């Protein structure tokens, strides 16, 4: 079975850095929501509890909780962390994407 999401070393290290400054946080929760130019956007938030239907992925010392409604959209995705001259951000390399908006904030998956 394909893992829902994989973490690059950079992403795992950045999540560890962020979580080291947060109290009572177990990991990060990743999901998707409707919105943006292309129709869907990734969401990422602190996970303070393990929700009953969350998919838990433990990789490289990090716990990632996947919202159950997002699993089919994220299957096979690699999460990376990119640092550029004036910005830094988490990047989702999703093989299921069929379209991405110009600003890179949203995506589309065709059925």
Secondary structure, DSSP 8 states (H G I E B T S, - for coil): ---SEEE-HHHHHHHHHHHTT-SS--EEEEEEEE-SSSSEEEEEEEESS--TT-EEEEETTEEEEE-GGGHHHHTTEEEEEEE-SS-EEEEEE-TT-SEE-TTSS-EE---
